[in-house]
C-alpha cells in the first residue's frame, strides 16, 4: 500500500472520481491490501469521535497492515487512561552521564525508523556552568563519556499542561489526554508541521521517509496513540510510552538508564517517587517563563 497523506489522498480522490473508487473495490488494492484496509483509515472518524466498534475495526486494520508491510504480527491496543492518574517526569542531571542508553531504549520500544534517525529523546552536551540551550551540542561523539568539564541534559516532549502544539494544530490531530499525555492521531495528521513550529522544546519530529524496521526488531505490543507503526508524512513524538505506562509499567527510557537518573510516576499520588522529588529537591523546568507548564522537571543531588 502506498503511503499518502490524508490531504494528498483526498485531493487525488476528488480528481479521479467515484468511478475509479468502484474499480478499485472490485479487486485487491495496493500491495495486496483489501479495499477496506487501503481506504478505511482515510474515511474513519476522528479518534475521539469513533465508536467502540469503529475503534476495534481500526485496530484490526493496523495489525493487518503491519503484517503486510513488515512481515511482523503486532497487537494494537486502545488502553484508556487510568483513573486518578496524571503522569510526570523528573531527571537528575547529576546522575546523567551522556551514555544515550535512554535514546536506544526508546527507539526499540517505540518502533522508530532505523534509517530516519527520528528519535524522541535528545541528549545535549553543555559546558559546566553554562545553562544556555543555544550553546548545547546535540551530536557529541567522543570515545568515552562523560567528558571532563561537560554535563548532559536529555530533552524530549515535556507533556505540557498548556501545550502550544495542540493550539497550533489546524485539524485537531493532537490533544491532551486526562492522564496528561499529549498524543497524536497519526491517521488524522496532515503533516503541516505547525505543531513543530509551535513547540519550544524541539520535541516533535516529522517522518520524511517511510520508516524501516526489521521484522525481528519490531515491538509487537503497540497502542493506537503510541508506538504503532507510523506512515511517512506525519509528525510524531514522545508519548510517555503509553503502551506501557497505562499498564502501570515504567517508560522504556527509565528502565534503560544505567545510572537511575530518571524518575517517573503519578503526580496525584502523594507516596510516589516523583512527588518526593518535587517536594524535597530543588527542581526547575525548561523555558518555564513561556507558560507551557511542562510536566517534566530537572534537579541535581
Backbone as numpy.savetxt, mean C-alpha at the origin, in Angstrom:
# Nx Ny Nz CAx CAy CAz Cx Cy Cz
-4.79 -10.99 -20.41 -5.63 -9.79 -20.41 -4.76 -8.54 -20.41
-5.03 -7.65 -21.35 -4.28 -6.40 -21.39 -4.65 -5.55 -20.19
-3.68 -4.80 -19.68 -3.94 -3.91 -18.57 -4.22 -2.52 -19.11
-5.38 -2.00 -18.81 -5.75 -0.66 -19.23 -6.25 0.11 -18.01
-6.06 1.40 -18.01 -6.66 2.20 -16.96 -8.15 2.29 -17.22
-8.93 2.50 -16.14 -10.38 2.65 -16.30 -10.69 3.79 -17.28
-9.94 4.89 -17.16 -10.20 6.04 -18.00 -9.98 5.71 -19.48
-8.85 5.04 -19.80 -8.55 4.68 -21.18 -9.55 3.67 -21.72
-9.89 2.71 -20.86 -10.81 1.67 -21.30 -12.18 2.24 -21.69
-12.72 3.10 -20.83 -14.04 3.65 -21.12 -14.02 4.50 -22.38
-12.91 5.19 -22.62 -12.80 5.99 -23.83 -12.81 5.10 -25.06
-12.05 4.00 -25.00 -11.98 3.08 -26.13 -13.32 2.37 -26.34
-13.96 2.04 -25.23 -15.23 1.34 -25.33 -16.27 2.21 -26.04
-16.27 3.50 -25.74 -17.22 4.39 -26.39 -16.97 4.47 -27.88
-15.70 4.38 -28.28 -15.37 4.47 -29.70 -15.73 3.20 -30.45
-15.57 2.08 -29.81 -15.82 0.79 -30.46 -17.30 0.51 -30.59
-18.05 0.78 -29.49 -19.49 0.59 -29.55 -19.96 -0.73 -28.98
-21.27 -0.82 -28.85 -21.88 -1.99 -28.24 -21.68 -3.24 -29.08
-21.63 -3.11 -30.40 -21.48 -4.27 -31.26 -20.19 -5.00 -30.99
-19.11 -4.24 -30.74 -17.83 -4.87 -30.46 -17.87 -5.64 -29.16
-18.55 -5.08 -28.14 -18.67 -5.77 -26.87 -19.39 -7.10 -27.06
-20.43 -7.09 -27.92 -21.17 -8.32 -28.17 -20.31 -9.38 -28.82
-19.40 -8.96 -29.73 -18.54 -9.94 -30.38 -17.55 -10.53 -29.42
-17.08 -9.73 -28.46 -16.15 -10.25 -27.46 -16.86 -11.23 -26.54
-18.11 -10.93 -26.23 -18.85 -11.79 -25.31 -19.08 -13.17 -25.89
-19.03 -13.29 -27.22 -19.31 -14.56 -27.84 -18.20 -15.58 -27.64
-17.01 -15.15 -27.31 -15.91 -16.09 -27.14 -14.96 -15.62 -26.07
-13.82 -16.35 -25.90 -12.84 -15.99 -24.88 -12.29 -14.60 -25.12
-12.05 -13.86 -24.05 -11.50 -12.51 -24.17 -9.98 -12.58 -24.06
-9.37 -11.43 -23.81 -7.91 -11.31 -23.83 -7.24 -12.38 -22.99
-6.25 -13.04 -23.59 -5.42 -13.97 -22.85 -6.18 -15.14 -22.25
-7.35 -15.49 -22.80 -8.10 -16.62 -22.28 -9.04 -16.26 -21.16
-9.10 -14.97 -20.78 -10.01 -14.56 -19.71 -11.45 -14.59 -20.21
-12.37 -14.86 -19.32 -13.78 -14.82 -19.70 -14.21 -13.38 -19.87
-15.37 -13.20 -20.52 -15.91 -11.85 -20.68 -16.13 -11.21 -19.32
-16.66 -11.99 -18.35 -16.94 -11.44 -17.03 -15.66 -10.96 -16.35
-14.57 -11.72 -16.51 -13.32 -11.32 -15.88 -12.69 -10.14 -16.59
-12.76 -10.16 -17.93 -12.11 -9.12 -18.71 -12.74 -7.76 -18.49
-14.07 -7.73 -18.32 -14.77 -6.47 -18.23 -15.41 -6.20 -16.87
-15.51 -7.24 -16.05 -16.22 -7.09 -14.78 -15.65 -6.02 -13.89
-14.33 -5.92 -13.81 -13.72 -4.95 -12.90 -13.98 -3.51 -13.32
-14.21 -3.30 -14.61 -14.45 -1.95 -15.10 -15.88 -1.48 -14.83
-16.79 -2.44 -14.69 -18.19 -2.08 -14.51 -18.68 -2.28 -13.08
-17.81 -2.76 -12.20 -18.26 -2.96 -10.83 -18.42 -1.63 -10.10
-19.23 -1.65 -9.07 -19.46 -0.47 -8.24 -18.20 -0.10 -7.48
-18.18 1.12 -6.98 -17.14 1.52 -6.04 -17.17 0.55 -4.86
-15.99 0.21 -4.35 -15.89 -0.78 -3.26 -16.86 -0.49 -2.12
-16.97 0.77 -1.74 -17.80 1.13 -0.60 -19.29 1.02 -0.88
-19.66 0.84 -2.15 -21.07 0.72 -2.51 -21.46 -0.70 -2.94
-20.48 -1.58 -3.00 -20.75 -2.94 -3.46 -21.52 -3.75 -2.43
-22.41 -4.59 -2.91 -23.11 -5.51 -2.02 -22.18 -6.66 -1.63
-22.59 -7.44 -0.66 -21.78 -8.58 -0.23 -21.55 -9.54 -1.38
-22.60 -9.78 -2.16 -22.48 -10.70 -3.29 -21.54 -10.13 -4.35
-21.62 -8.85 -4.60 -20.73 -8.22 -5.59 -19.28 -8.29 -5.15
-19.05 -8.11 -3.86 -17.68 -8.20 -3.34 -17.14 -9.61 -3.50
-17.94 -10.60 -3.19 -17.50 -12.00 -3.33 -17.15 -12.31 -4.79
-17.94 -11.79 -5.72 -17.64 -12.00 -7.13 -16.34 -11.30 -7.53
-16.12 -10.11 -6.99 -14.89 -9.37 -7.29 -13.67 -10.10 -6.75
-13.77 -10.65 -5.55 -12.66 -11.39 -4.95 -12.34 -12.63 -5.78
-13.38 -13.35 -6.21 -13.17 -14.55 -7.03 -12.52 -14.19 -8.36
-12.91 -13.07 -8.92 -12.35 -12.63 -10.20 -10.86 -12.30 -10.04
-10.51 -11.64 -8.95 -9.11 -11.32 -8.67 -8.28 -12.59 -8.55
-8.83 -13.58 -7.87 -8.12 -14.86 -7.70 -7.90 -15.56 -9.04
-8.92 -15.55 -9.90 -8.77 -16.19 -11.21 -7.76 -15.46 -12.09
-7.81 -14.14 -12.06 -6.87 -13.36 -12.86 -5.43 -13.57 -12.41
-5.22 -13.69 -11.10 -3.87 -13.93 -10.58 -3.36 -15.30 -11.03
-4.25 -16.27 -11.08 -3.86 -17.61 -11.53 -3.44 -17.58 -12.99
-4.20 -16.86 -13.82 -3.87 -16.76 -15.23 -2.58 -15.99 -15.47
-2.43 -14.88 -14.76 -1.30 -13.98 -15.02 0.01 -14.48 -14.43
-0.05 -14.99 -13.19 1.18 -15.36 -12.50 1.36 -16.87 -12.34
0.31 -17.63 -12.62 0.40 -19.07 -12.42 0.41 -19.43 -10.95
-0.12 -18.55 -10.12 -0.11 -18.76 -8.67 -1.54 -18.72 -8.13
-1.83 -19.58 -7.20 -3.14 -19.60 -6.55 -3.10 -18.69 -5.33
-3.97 -17.68 -5.32 -4.02 -16.78 -4.19 -5.41 -16.80 -3.56
-5.49 -16.30 -2.35 -6.75 -16.08 -1.67 -6.90 -14.59 -1.43
-7.95 -13.99 -1.98 -8.18 -12.57 -1.78 -9.32 -12.40 -0.78
-9.02 -11.72 0.32 -9.97 -11.59 1.42 -10.54 -10.18 1.50
-11.51 -10.04 2.36 -12.18 -8.75 2.57 -12.36 -8.51 4.06
-11.34 -8.85 4.84 -11.42 -8.74 6.29 -11.75 -7.30 6.69
-12.84 -7.10 7.44 -13.26 -5.74 7.81 -12.43 -5.19 8.97
-12.54 -3.90 9.27 -11.82 -3.33 10.41 -12.26 -3.98 11.72
-11.32 -4.11 12.64 -11.63 -4.61 13.97 -12.34 -3.51 14.77
-13.22 -3.91 15.66 -13.94 -2.94 16.48 -13.01 -2.35 17.54
-13.21 -1.08 17.82 -12.45 -0.38 18.87 -10.94 -0.44 18.62
-10.56 -0.32 17.36 -9.15 -0.34 16.99 -8.84 0.82 16.05
-7.80 1.57 16.39 -7.20 2.56 15.48 -5.70 2.31 15.54
-5.13 1.96 14.41 -3.73 1.57 14.38 -2.80 2.77 14.38
-1.66 2.60 15.05 -0.61 3.60 15.07 0.75 2.96 15.02
1.78 3.74 14.65 3.13 3.22 14.47 4.10 4.18 15.14
5.15 3.62 15.72 6.23 4.43 16.27 7.55 3.79 15.89
8.58 4.60 15.68 9.87 4.07 15.26 10.99 4.69 16.09
11.81 3.82 16.67 12.92 4.24 17.51 14.14 4.49 16.63
14.44 5.76 16.40 15.55 6.12 15.52 16.87 5.60 16.08
16.98 5.55 17.40 18.23 5.10 18.02 18.56 3.65 17.65
17.53 2.87 17.39 17.74 1.45 17.09 17.87 1.16 15.60
17.41 2.06 14.75 17.47 1.81 13.30 18.92 1.95 12.83
19.43 0.92 12.17 20.81 0.90 11.71 20.94 0.96 10.19
19.84 1.17 9.51 19.91 1.33 8.06 20.06 0.05 7.28
19.69 -1.09 7.87 19.88 -2.37 7.20 18.90 -2.60 6.03
17.76 -1.96 6.09 16.71 -2.09 5.07 16.03 -3.47 5.05
16.15 -4.23 6.11 15.41 -5.50 6.19 13.91 -5.24 6.13
13.48 -4.10 6.67 12.06 -3.75 6.66 11.56 -3.57 5.23
12.42 -2.98 4.38 12.04 -2.77 2.98 11.83 -4.10 2.28
12.77 -5.02 2.46 12.67 -6.32 1.81 11.48 -7.11 2.33
11.26 -7.05 3.63 10.12 -7.76 4.21 8.80 -7.24 3.67
8.72 -5.93 3.47 7.51 -5.31 2.93 7.30 -5.71 1.48
8.35 -5.70 0.68 8.25 -6.08 -0.74 7.72 -7.49 -0.88
8.27 -8.41 -0.11 7.86 -9.82 -0.22 6.44 -10.03 0.28
6.06 -9.39 1.36 4.73 -9.56 1.95 3.65 -8.96 1.07
3.95 -7.82 0.47 2.91 -7.06 -0.21 2.93 -7.16 -1.73
3.62 -8.17 -2.24 3.58 -8.49 -3.68 3.91 -7.28 -4.55
4.99 -6.59 -4.18 5.43 -5.46 -4.99 6.27 -5.97 -6.17
6.15 -5.31 -7.32 6.87 -5.72 -8.51 8.37 -5.77 -8.26
9.01 -6.85 -8.68 10.44 -7.01 -8.42 11.30 -6.14 -9.33
10.77 -5.77 -10.50 11.55 -4.99 -11.45 11.24 -3.50 -11.40
10.09 -3.15 -10.85 9.65 -1.76 -10.89 10.27 -0.89 -9.80
10.85 -1.53 -8.78 11.43 -0.81 -7.65 10.39 0.03 -6.90
9.12 -0.37 -6.98 8.10 0.26 -6.14 8.27 -0.28 -4.73
8.62 0.58 -3.82 8.85 0.17 -2.43 8.12 1.13 -1.51
7.30 0.60 -0.62 6.51 1.44 0.27 7.35 2.11 1.33
8.46 1.50 1.71 9.33 2.04 2.75 10.63 2.54 2.12
11.04 3.74 2.50 12.34 4.26 2.09 13.12 4.61 3.35
14.34 4.13 3.42 15.18 4.44 4.57 16.15 5.55 4.15
16.06 6.67 4.85 16.89 7.84 4.53 18.13 7.86 5.41
19.24 8.23 4.81 20.49 8.40 5.56 20.76 9.89 5.72
20.98 10.32 6.98 21.26 11.73 7.27 22.51 11.86 8.13
23.11 13.03 8.09 24.23 13.31 8.98 23.71 13.57 10.38
24.39 13.06 11.36 23.98 13.30 12.74 23.96 14.79 13.02
22.87 15.23 13.66 22.70 16.64 13.94 21.93 17.39 12.88
21.67 16.72 11.74 20.93 17.36 10.65 19.57 16.68 10.52
18.52 17.44 10.71 17.18 16.86 10.63 16.40 17.34 9.41
17.10 17.87 8.43 16.46 18.37 7.21 16.29 17.22 6.21
15.05 16.91 5.87 14.79 15.83 4.92 15.34 16.16 3.54
15.49 17.44 3.23 16.03 17.84 1.94 17.49 17.41 1.79
18.17 17.18 2.92 19.57 16.75 2.88 19.70 15.24 2.99
18.61 14.54 3.07 18.65 13.09 3.25 19.08 12.40 1.96
19.79 11.27 2.13 20.25 10.50 0.98 19.42 9.21 0.90
18.73 9.03 -0.22 17.80 7.91 -0.37 18.50 6.64 -0.86
19.62 6.79 -1.54 20.18 5.66 -2.27 21.57 5.28 -1.76
21.78 5.38 -0.47 23.08 5.02 0.10 23.36 3.53 -0.13
24.63 3.22 -0.40 24.98 1.82 -0.69 26.42 1.52 -0.26
26.74 1.73 1.02 28.09 1.40 1.49 28.24 -0.11 1.69
29.46 -0.56 1.91 29.69 -1.99 2.15 29.03 -2.43 3.45
29.07 -1.57 4.45 28.45 -1.90 5.74 27.69 -0.69 6.27
26.68 -0.96 7.04 25.94 0.07 7.77 25.80 -0.39 9.21
25.64 0.52 10.15 25.56 1.98 9.96 26.93 2.60 9.70
26.91 3.75 9.01 28.16 4.47 8.77 28.40 5.48 9.88
29.65 5.69 10.20 30.00 6.63 11.26 29.53 8.03 10.89
28.94 8.70 11.86 28.46 10.06 11.65 27.12 10.14 10.97
26.45 9.00 10.76 25.16 8.97 10.08 24.08 8.41 11.00
22.84 8.75 10.69 21.71 8.07 11.31 20.67 7.81 10.24
19.68 6.97 10.56 18.77 6.47 9.53 17.32 6.72 9.92
16.55 7.16 8.94 15.16 7.55 9.19 14.25 6.90 8.14
13.61 5.79 8.49 12.66 5.18 7.55 11.39 6.03 7.43
10.88 6.16 6.21 9.63 6.88 5.98 8.71 6.01 5.13
7.44 6.16 5.34 6.42 5.43 4.58 5.11 6.19 4.73
4.00 5.61 4.35 2.73 6.29 4.54 2.51 6.55 6.02
2.17 7.77 6.37 1.97 8.16 7.76 0.55 7.90 8.24
-0.31 7.36 7.36 -1.70 7.07 7.70 -2.33 8.26 8.44
-2.31 9.39 7.77 -2.76 10.64 8.37 -4.22 10.59 8.80
-4.52 11.26 9.89 -5.90 11.40 10.32 -6.62 12.44 9.48
-5.85 13.34 8.88 -6.38 14.36 7.99 -5.62 14.27 6.67
-5.85 13.19 5.90 -5.00 12.90 4.75 -5.27 13.79 3.54
-4.29 14.59 3.10 -4.49 15.44 1.93 -4.67 14.64 0.65
-4.13 13.43 0.60 -4.26 12.60 -0.59 -5.72 12.25 -0.86
-6.48 12.00 0.20 -7.90 11.66 0.06 -8.67 12.83 -0.53
-8.36 14.03 -0.06 -9.04 15.22 -0.55 -8.71 15.49 -2.02
-7.51 15.09 -2.45 -7.07 15.40 -3.80 -7.62 14.45 -4.84
-8.03 13.24 -4.44 -8.47 12.25 -5.41 -9.80 12.66 -6.05
-9.86 12.81 -7.38 -11.08 13.28 -8.02 -12.17 12.22 -8.18
-11.82 10.94 -7.93 -12.81 9.88 -8.15 -13.08 9.07 -6.88
-12.59 9.55 -5.74 -12.80 8.87 -4.45 -12.26 7.44 -4.44
-11.11 7.25 -5.09 -10.49 5.92 -5.12 -9.69 5.64 -3.86
-9.51 6.64 -2.99 -8.76 6.46 -1.75 -9.55 7.10 -0.61
-9.50 6.48 0.55 -10.24 6.98 1.71 -9.65 6.41 2.99
-10.10 6.93 4.13 -9.64 6.47 5.43 -10.66 5.52 6.03
-10.21 4.33 6.41 -11.06 3.32 7.03 -11.25 3.60 8.52
-12.25 2.97 9.17 -12.49 3.21 10.60 -11.31 2.88 11.51
-10.43 1.96 11.07 -9.26 1.63 11.89 -8.07 2.53 11.58
-8.32 3.61 10.83 -7.29 4.60 10.58 -6.44 4.37 9.35
-6.59 3.23 8.68 -5.77 2.92 7.52 -6.32 3.64 6.28
-5.46 4.38 5.62 -5.83 5.02 4.36 -5.59 4.00 3.24
-6.64 3.67 2.50 -6.59 2.59 1.53 -6.82 3.11 0.11
-6.56 2.24 -0.86 -6.78 2.55 -2.27 -7.55 1.41 -2.91
-8.58 1.75 -3.67 -9.27 0.76 -4.49 -8.60 0.80 -5.87
-7.75 -0.17 -6.16 -6.98 -0.17 -7.39 -7.87 -0.27 -8.63
-9.04 -0.87 -8.50 -9.96 -0.96 -9.64 -10.60 0.38 -9.97
-10.61 1.28 -8.99 -11.27 2.57 -9.18 -10.27 3.68 -9.52
-8.99 3.44 -9.21 -7.95 4.45 -9.45 -7.79 4.68 -10.95
-7.75 5.96 -11.36 -7.57 6.30 -12.77 -6.14 6.71 -13.09
-5.26 6.65 -12.10 -3.85 6.93 -12.35 -3.51 8.38 -12.61
-4.33 9.31 -12.13 -4.07 10.74 -12.38 -2.90 11.27 -11.56
-2.61 10.61 -10.42 -1.48 10.94 -9.54 -1.66 12.26 -8.77
-2.89 12.76 -8.70 -3.13 13.95 -7.87 -2.78 13.66 -6.41
-3.07 12.44 -5.96 -2.77 12.07 -4.57 -1.29 12.12 -4.29
-0.48 11.74 -5.28 0.97 11.77 -5.11 1.46 13.20 -4.93
0.88 14.12 -5.71 1.27 15.52 -5.59 0.85 16.11 -4.25
-0.27 15.61 -3.70 -0.79 16.14 -2.45 -0.06 15.61 -1.23
0.54 14.42 -1.33 1.19 13.80 -0.17 2.52 14.47 0.14
2.70 15.02 1.34 3.96 15.70 1.67 5.06 14.74 2.12
4.75 13.43 2.15 5.71 12.44 2.66 6.27 11.53 1.56
5.94 11.82 0.30 6.40 11.01 -0.84 6.04 9.53 -0.64
4.89 9.28 -0.09 4.54 7.92 0.33 3.76 7.13 -0.71
3.30 7.79 -1.77 2.52 7.10 -2.79 3.37 6.87 -4.04
3.12 5.73 -4.69 3.97 5.31 -5.80 3.12 4.87 -6.99
3.51 5.33 -8.16 2.78 5.00 -9.38 3.40 3.79 -10.06
2.54 2.86 -10.46 3.00 1.65 -11.13 3.18 1.95 -12.62
4.40 2.27 -13.03 4.66 2.61 -14.42 4.71 1.38 -15.31
5.01 0.24 -14.75 5.15 -0.98 -15.54 4.27 -2.09 -14.97
4.00 -3.08 -15.79 3.24 -4.23 -15.34 4.07 -4.98 -14.31
3.63 -5.07 -13.06 4.45 -5.68 -12.01 4.82 -7.14 -12.35
6.08 -7.47 -12.15 6.57 -8.82 -12.39 6.93 -9.46 -11.05
6.30 -10.59 -10.78 6.54 -11.32 -9.53 6.63 -12.80 -9.86
7.75 -13.46 -9.56 7.83 -14.91 -9.79 6.73 -15.63 -9.02
6.11 -16.63 -9.65 4.99 -17.34 -9.02 5.36 -17.89 -7.65
6.59 -18.39 -7.52 7.00 -18.99 -6.26 7.22 -17.96 -5.15
7.28 -16.68 -5.53 7.51 -15.62 -4.54 6.25 -14.86 -4.18
5.14 -15.14 -4.83 3.91 -14.42 -4.54 3.37 -14.83 -3.17
3.02 -13.83 -2.38 2.34 -14.09 -1.11 0.89 -14.41 -1.44
0.42 -15.63 -1.16 -0.93 -16.03 -1.59 -2.05 -15.48 -0.73
-1.75 -14.96 0.45 -2.78 -14.43 1.33 -2.87 -12.92 1.10
-3.96 -12.51 0.44 -4.07 -11.11 0.04 -5.39 -10.50 0.51
-5.47 -9.19 0.38 -6.66 -8.44 0.76 -7.04 -7.51 -0.39
-8.32 -7.32 -0.60 -8.79 -6.47 -1.69 -8.19 -5.07 -1.61
-8.10 -4.51 -0.42 -7.59 -3.15 -0.22 -6.11 -3.12 0.11
-5.43 -4.26 -0.06 -4.04 -4.32 0.35 -3.09 -4.89 -0.67
-2.62 -6.11 -0.42 -1.50 -6.65 -1.17 -1.89 -7.54 -2.33
-3.13 -7.47 -2.79 -3.48 -8.25 -3.98 -2.68 -7.73 -5.17
-2.45 -8.54 -6.20 -1.71 -8.06 -7.38 -2.35 -6.82 -7.97
-1.52 -5.82 -8.25 -2.01 -4.55 -8.79 -1.68 -4.45 -10.28
-2.52 -3.77 -11.04 -2.23 -3.58 -12.46 -1.30 -2.40 -12.70
-0.80 -2.29 -13.91 -0.02 -1.13 -14.31 -0.94 0.10 -14.33
-0.38 1.26 -14.03 -1.14 2.49 -14.17 -1.97 2.92 -12.98
-1.68 2.36 -11.79 -2.40 2.78 -10.59 -1.40 3.22 -9.52
-1.91 3.93 -8.54 -1.08 4.38 -7.42 -1.26 3.41 -6.26
-0.16 3.09 -5.58 -0.23 2.21 -4.42 0.65 2.75 -3.30
0.49 2.18 -2.11 1.23 2.68 -0.95 1.11 1.71 0.21
1.79 2.02 1.30 1.70 1.23 2.53 0.26 1.26 3.05
-0.22 0.12 3.49 -1.56 0.00 4.05 -1.51 -0.72 5.40
-0.39 -0.54 6.10 -0.19 -1.19 7.41 -0.43 -2.69 7.34
-0.04 -3.32 6.21 -0.23 -4.77 6.04 -1.63 -5.18 6.47
-2.63 -4.60 5.82 -4.02 -4.79 6.20 -4.42 -6.26 6.25
-3.79 -7.07 5.41 -4.09 -8.50 5.37 -3.59 -9.22 6.62
-2.68 -8.60 7.35 -2.14 -9.17 8.58 -2.73 -8.50 9.83
-2.72 -7.17 9.83 -3.06 -6.45 11.05 -4.54 -6.58 11.41
-5.40 -6.77 10.42 -6.81 -7.00 10.74 -7.07 -8.41 11.25
-6.02 -9.21 11.29 -6.09 -10.54 11.91 -5.25 -10.56 13.19
-4.96 -9.35 13.70 -4.22 -9.19 14.96 -2.79 -9.69 14.85
-2.19 -9.56 13.67 -0.78 -9.87 13.48 -0.01 -8.57 13.30
1.30 -8.65 13.42 2.15 -7.47 13.24 2.45 -7.25 11.75
2.67 -6.01 11.34 3.08 -5.77 9.95 4.39 -6.48 9.63
4.61 -6.78 8.37 5.81 -7.50 7.96 7.08 -6.75 8.32
7.06 -5.41 8.22 8.26 -4.64 8.52 8.65 -4.75 9.99
7.66 -4.86 10.86 7.94 -5.01 12.30 8.64 -6.33 12.56
8.13 -7.39 11.94 8.73 -8.71 12.14 10.11 -8.81 11.49
10.32 -8.07 10.40 11.59 -8.16 9.68 12.71 -7.36 10.33
12.36 -6.33 11.11 13.38 -5.45 11.70 14.24 -6.22 12.70
15.55 -6.32 12.48 16.41 -7.12 13.37 16.79 -6.42 14.67
16.48 -5.11 14.76 16.89 -4.36 15.95 15.73 -3.98 16.86
14.52 -4.32 16.47 13.36 -3.98 17.29 13.04 -2.51 17.32
13.33 -1.82 16.20 13.13 -0.37 16.16 11.67 0.01 15.97
10.84 -0.92 15.51 9.47 -0.60 15.11 8.45 -1.06 16.15
7.49 -0.18 16.42 6.43 -0.47 17.39 5.09 -0.20 16.71
4.20 -1.17 16.76 2.90 -1.05 16.11 1.81 -1.54 17.06
0.66 -0.89 17.02 -0.42 -1.36 17.88 -1.66 -0.50 17.82
-2.56 -0.79 18.74 -3.86 -0.14 18.81 -3.77 1.11 19.69
-4.01 2.25 19.09 -3.93 3.51 19.85 -5.02 3.63 20.89
-6.10 2.86 20.75 -7.20 2.93 21.70 -7.02 2.01 22.90
-5.97 1.17 22.86 -5.71 0.23 23.95 -4.67 0.83 24.90
-5.08 1.21 26.11 -4.14 1.85 27.04 -3.01 0.94 27.50
-3.13 -0.37 27.26 -2.08 -1.31 27.67 -1.13 -1.66 26.52
-1.35 -1.10 25.34 -0.54 -1.45 24.18 0.84 -0.80 24.25
1.79 -1.40 23.53 3.15 -0.87 23.52 3.21 0.50 22.85
2.38 0.70 21.85 2.38 1.99 21.16 1.93 3.11 22.11
0.96 2.81 22.95 0.51 3.80 23.92 1.59 4.08 24.97
2.32 3.04 25.35 3.41 3.23 26.31 4.45 4.19 25.73
4.79 3.99 24.46 5.78 4.86 23.83 5.28 6.30 23.80
4.04 6.50 23.39 3.51 7.85 23.26 3.41 8.56 24.61
3.18 7.79 25.67 2.99 8.39 26.99 4.29 8.52 27.79
5.35 7.82 27.36 6.56 7.80 28.16 7.83 8.22 27.42
7.74 8.45 26.13 8.89 8.87 25.35 8.65 10.26 24.77
9.73 10.94 24.44 9.62 12.20 23.72 9.49 11.88 22.24
8.33 12.11 21.68 8.06 11.71 20.30 7.87 12.94 19.42
8.04 12.73 18.11 7.74 13.79 17.15 7.20 13.16 15.87
6.55 13.99 15.06 6.01 13.54 13.79 6.56 14.43 12.67
6.74 13.86 11.51 7.28 14.62 10.38 6.27 15.62 9.85
6.73 16.83 9.60 5.93 17.89 9.00 4.60 18.08 9.73
4.68 18.03 11.04 3.47 18.13 11.87 2.76 19.47 11.67
3.52 20.47 11.27 2.95 21.82 11.11 1.93 21.88 9.95
1.91 20.86 9.11 0.98 20.86 7.98 -0.44 20.47 8.37
-0.61 19.97 9.58 -1.94 19.62 10.05 -2.49 18.32 9.49
-1.61 17.45 9.00 -2.07 16.17 8.45 -2.37 15.14 9.55
-1.91 15.40 10.75 -2.13 14.51 11.90 -1.69 13.07 11.61
-0.39 12.86 11.36 0.10 11.50 11.08 -0.09 10.58 12.28
-0.36 9.32 12.01 -0.40 8.31 13.07 0.88 7.49 13.05
1.97 8.18 12.80 3.32 7.59 12.75 4.25 8.53 13.49
4.83 8.03 14.58 5.67 8.85 15.45 7.11 8.32 15.43
8.06 9.21 15.76 9.47 8.85 15.91 9.91 9.21 17.32
10.87 8.43 17.83 11.42 8.72 19.16 12.82 8.16 19.24
13.52 8.52 20.30 14.88 8.02 20.55 14.97 7.52 21.97
15.97 6.70 22.24 16.20 6.19 23.61 16.69 7.32 24.51
